[in-house]
Amino acid sequence: MTTILHIDSSILGGYSVSRALTTQIVARLEVLHPGSQVIRRDLAADAAMHLSDAHLAVFQGGSVGSAPLGQDLATGGAYLEDLFAADIIVIGAPMYNFSIPTQLKGWIDRVSVSGRTFKYTASGPEGLLKGKKVYVASARGGVYSGGNAAAGMEHQESYLLVALGFIGLTDVTIIRAEGLALGEEVKTAAIAGARAQIEMIAA
């Protein structure tokens, strides 16, 4: 049975383009993989805390000082278990201020764990998550691709590719809708192009 991990991070709810695209990607994957199981994580609705000195103290063998911290550590552990269980990962990643939402960055911090998802070797770091497919639904108001002058300001898709690759997730397909703030005609065309790309996903 195929397990699909569906992650959203947009704070826009029903107005979110990235959420609409991840929903369509997952629906497409369910058609291609009948009987698949979907694990759903809405990072905007139920975000983990950002890492703190209290987290680091526990990681280094200290005691859990409070119930909220203990619950949050359990959430971080569940993020890892989700990732280990998944065959396919679908990530909704809108651009906020030239990068990804802090909620998604918090998820990356929790799943980038030495000895679990990567290790250091004599020849450098090695990602440990092998054989998994990732789809990233990217949504952004401006245009940063295709050699655009704004390309140097883009730290969203480029960051995700590095962060995911570091833990071994190198088979990544980006489905992009950009220029969403440049008028209704541009927005409509961008979304239609992304939706068409989703329908081309094959098993």
WOUR-V317078 format. One record per residue. N is the residue number from 1. SS is DSSP state (A for helix, B for strand, O for the rest). Layout:
BEGIN
n->N ss->SS
n->N ss->SS
END
This chain:
BEGIN
n->1 ss->O
n->2 ss->O
n->3 ss->B
n->4 ss->B
n->5 ss->B
n->6 ss->B
n->7 ss->B
n->8 ss->B
n->9 ss->O
n->10 ss->O
n->11 ss->O
n->12 ss->O
n->13 ss->A
n->14 ss->A
n->15 ss->A
n->16 ss->O
n->17 ss->A
n->18 ss->A
n->19 ss->A
n->20 ss->A
n->21 ss->A
n->22 ss->A
n->23 ss->A
n->24 ss->A
n->25 ss->A
n->26 ss->A
n->27 ss->A
n->28 ss->A
n->29 ss->A
n->30 ss->A
n->31 ss->A
n->32 ss->A
n->33 ss->O
n->34 ss->O
n->35 ss->O
n->36 ss->O
n->37 ss->B
n->38 ss->B
n->39 ss->B
n->40 ss->B
n->41 ss->B
n->42 ss->B
n->43 ss->O
n->44 ss->O
n->45 ss->O
n->46 ss->O
n->47 ss->O
n->48 ss->O
n->49 ss->O
n->50 ss->O
n->51 ss->O
n->52 ss->O
n->53 ss->A
n->54 ss->A
n->55 ss->A
n->56 ss->A
n->57 ss->A
n->58 ss->A
n->59 ss->A
n->60 ss->O
n->61 ss->O
n->62 ss->O
n->63 ss->O
n->64 ss->O
n->65 ss->O
n->66 ss->O
n->67 ss->A
n->68 ss->A
n->69 ss->A
n->70 ss->A
n->71 ss->A
n->72 ss->A
n->73 ss->A
n->74 ss->A
n->75 ss->A
n->76 ss->A
n->77 ss->A
n->78 ss->A
n->79 ss->A
n->80 ss->A
n->81 ss->A
n->82 ss->A
n->83 ss->A
n->84 ss->A
n->85 ss->A
n->86 ss->O
n->87 ss->O
n->88 ss->B
n->89 ss->B
n->90 ss->B
n->91 ss->B
n->92 ss->B
n->93 ss->B
n->94 ss->B
n->95 ss->O
n->96 ss->B
n->97 ss->O
n->98 ss->O
n->99 ss->B
n->100 ss->O
n->101 ss->O
n->102 ss->A
n->103 ss->A
n->104 ss->A
n->105 ss->A
n->106 ss->A
n->107 ss->A
n->108 ss->A
n->109 ss->A
n->110 ss->A
n->111 ss->A
n->112 ss->O
n->113 ss->O
n->114 ss->B
n->115 ss->O
n->116 ss->O
n->117 ss->O
n->118 ss->B
n->119 ss->B
n->120 ss->B
n->121 ss->B
n->122 ss->O
n->123 ss->O
n->124 ss->B
n->125 ss->B
n->126 ss->B
n->127 ss->B
n->128 ss->O
n->129 ss->O
n->130 ss->O
n->131 ss->O
n->132 ss->O
n->133 ss->B
n->134 ss->B
n->135 ss->B
n->136 ss->B
n->137 ss->B
n->138 ss->B
n->139 ss->B
n->140 ss->B
n->141 ss->O
n->142 ss->O
n->143 ss->O
n->144 ss->O
n->145 ss->O
n->146 ss->O
n->147 ss->O
n->148 ss->O
n->149 ss->A
n->150 ss->A
n->151 ss->A
n->152 ss->A
n->153 ss->A
n->154 ss->O
n->155 ss->O
n->156 ss->O
n->157 ss->A
n->158 ss->A
n->159 ss->A
n->160 ss->A
n->161 ss->A
n->162 ss->A
n->163 ss->A
n->164 ss->A
n->165 ss->A
n->166 ss->A
n->167 ss->O
n->168 ss->O
n->169 ss->O
n->170 ss->O
n->171 ss->B
n->172 ss->B
n->173 ss->B
n->174 ss->B
n->175 ss->B
n->176 ss->B
n->177 ss->B
n->178 ss->B
n->179 ss->O
n->180 ss->O
n->181 ss->O
n->182 ss->O
n->183 ss->O
n->184 ss->A
n->185 ss->A
n->186 ss->A
n->187 ss->A
n->188 ss->A
n->189 ss->A
n->190 ss->A
n->191 ss->A
n->192 ss->A
n->193 ss->A
n->194 ss->A
n->195 ss->A
n->196 ss->A
n->197 ss->A
n->198 ss->A
n->199 ss->A
n->200 ss->O
n->201 ss->O
n->202 ss->O
n->203 ss->O
END
